Structure formats: C-alpha cells, structure tokens
Amino acid sequence: MRTLEEVPEGGMHWSKRELARQVGILPTSVHRIWRAFGLQPWRSGEFKISPDPLLIDKIRDVAVGAP
C-alpha cells in the first residue's frame, strides 16, 4: 500500500530500490509485486493538454498525413 498511499521523502514517486530499502526486501521483489498488480508509480495520473495553438494541425498531420 505504500506505493499507492505515500510519496517518498524528497521524491515524487517510489523507485523500486528506495521502496525495497524502506521495507527491507530486494528491489527484484518490489519489481515483481508491482508487475503482478499492474502498478507503475512513475506514471502520472494527470493528463495535460499542450498550449500549442497549432496542436490540432500537428495531430491532424500525424494522424492523416501531411498534404
């Protein structure tokens, strides 16, 4: 639960090494647990839209192809 409910001191998310050190297990064990439960603490839960005024045109060029 520490992965989901706490943030490490001085950090934004847990690394497997830091969490392993804190709880007294191997980093490979942390990795296996995270993988088993689909946890990715390094990923942000937020989504931000770019302020680029040409964003729609750029997306259209990539999705449809440039004229």
C-alpha positions in Angstrom: 0.0 0.0 0.0 3.0 2.3 0.5 3.4 2.5 -3.3 -0.2 3.9 -3.7 -0.7 5.9 -0.5 2.7 7.5 0.3 5.3 9.6 -1.5 9.0 9.1 -0.5 10.7 12.0 1.2 12.3 14.2 -1.4 10.7 12.4 -4.3 7.7 12.4 -6.5 7.2 8.6 -6.7 8.8 5.4 -5.4 11.7 3.8 -7.1 12.0 0.0 -6.6 15.4 0.5 -4.9 14.1 3.1 -2.5 11.0 1.2 -1.6 13.0 -2.0 -1.2 15.3 -0.2 1.2 12.5 1.2 3.2 10.6 -2.1 3.7 13.7 -4.4 3.8 13.2 -6.5 0.7 15.1 -6.9 -2.6 14.4 -4.5 -5.5 13.6 -7.5 -7.6 10.8 -8.4 -5.2 9.4 -4.9 -5.5 9.5 -5.2 -9.2 7.7 -8.5 -9.2 5.0 -7.2 -6.9 4.5 -4.0 -9.0 4.3 -6.1 -12.1 1.8 -8.6 -10.6 -0.6 -5.8 -9.6 0.0 -3.6 -12.7 1.5 -0.8 -10.6 3.6 1.9 -12.3 4.3 4.6 -9.7 6.5 6.6 -12.2 3.4 7.4 -14.3 1.4 10.4 -13.6 -2.3 10.2 -13.1 -2.8 13.5 -14.7 -3.2 14.4 -18.4 -2.3 17.9 -19.6 -3.2 19.4 -23.0 -0.5 21.4 -24.8 -1.0 25.1 -25.0 0.4 25.0 -28.6 -2.0 26.9 -30.8 -1.0 24.6 -33.7 -1.6 21.4 -31.8 -4.7 20.3 -33.7 -3.0 20.9 -37.1 0.0 18.9 -35.9 -2.1 16.0 -34.7 -4.1 16.0 -38.0 -0.8 15.9 -39.9 0.4 12.9 -38.0 -3.0 11.0 -38.0 -4.0 11.7 -41.6 -0.7 12.6 -43.2 0.7 15.9 -44.3 -0.8 17.2 -47.6 
